[in-house]
Amino acid sequence: MKPVRVLFISGGSLDHGGIASWMLNFASRFDRERVAVDFLVHGLEPGAREDEAVSPGAKVYHVPYRRNDPAGNRRGMEQAIASGYDIVHAHMDGMNAYPLGIAKRIGVPVRISHSHNTDFLTANPIRRALHRFARARIPKCATHLLACSEAAAVFLYGERPVKEGNVKIVRNAIETERYAFDADARTRTRAELGLDGACVIGHVGRFDIRQKNQLFLLDAFSEAKKRRPELKLALVGDGNDRSAIGARVCALDLDDSVVLTGFRDDVPALMSAFDAFALPSRFEGLGIVLVEAQASGLPCIASDAVPHEANVTNCGFLTLDSVETWAQAFIKAKAPESRAVDTADFQRMGYDITQAADALERFYLEVAK
């Protein structure tokens, strides 16, 4: 029996971002003799995590960004999609209609649109208008609609298909055991980053101030630091707005209190090193990093723009209207007495990767019939 061939299509590369992590996490757990996943990514250079895709035997197609080479982008997509796939699964949010339209014309029988967000990632008004136009075409191209949360589903597909049960929710699941609290990792990581003796607020996310809102986080932390000097803030990640974030750290005179770690591949160890976790995003499809933090036994503070479906065990939600409200939460933060968690809570809510991958594999096998 030949495996069902699935092509994941991403608007970026196989790097440290959330969508890339979703694709790699799920694809690595499928039985390639039953469901074989390949990847189509944007950018001609290998992504930081591309080896993880290649090692199980997957093929990775690279196409140029459409804005740089429209003809080359379309030609590359057409060639990849026409390589004998049973399913094309698009992870480009508003632009899902573009590859799915190509797949429909070529004759791919199953065309899946997946929503990972609750807003467009671009601030450019022309590109936002293009995304809105493309979003309206998704129902004409897709055979199945998926989303990571109800809010993400409503954003991309509207309320009607959600109410009618025509959108399948697939959680951004994780390997819960990987994030379990590790006392040795805590000691080692805190010593490495100069966090010993501090109450540490942690944040993990792409350095994108429009979405992840790190400048707000720094302002709130600065106010809390004035009244609780032992506080420290660890910002894990990197991105286009690193210089703006670094400038705000300097302007607030927080150089000795804020650690910018850059991209790290030891996020579970970093979670163990934190005492609390903060996510003040202006929008999120789900906020999977909150699930990871809770799996490490951390108390979490998130903006009320983050879907509450991310609350598994210990997550509070605050408005972004007041810096002082967040400062007060940081002042009250303390390391939990126990970092033990009940993994059954994560399984019950669909956040266990083993169960979620099994369910998605069965879904592929069913729709490919």
Buried (B, 14 or more C-beta within 10 A) or exposed (E): EEBBBBBBBBBBBBBBBBBBBBBBBBBBBBEEEBBBBBBBBBBBEBBBBBEBBEEBEBBBBBBBBBEEBEEBBBEBBBEBBBBEBBBBBBBBBBBBBBBBBBBBEBEBBBBBBBBBBBBBBEEEEEBBEBBEEBBEBBBEBBBBBBBBBBBBBBBBBBEEBBEEEEBBBBBBBBBBEBBBBBEEBBEBBBEBBEBEEBBBBBBBBBBBBBBBBBBBBBBBBBBBBEEBEEBBBBBBBBBEBBEEBBEBBEEBEBEEBBBBBEBBEBBBBBBBBBBBBBBBBBBBBBBBBBBBBBBBBBBBBBBEBBBEBBBBBBBEBBEBEEBEEBBBBBBEBEBEEEBEBEEEBBBEBBBBBEBBBBBBBEBBBEBBE
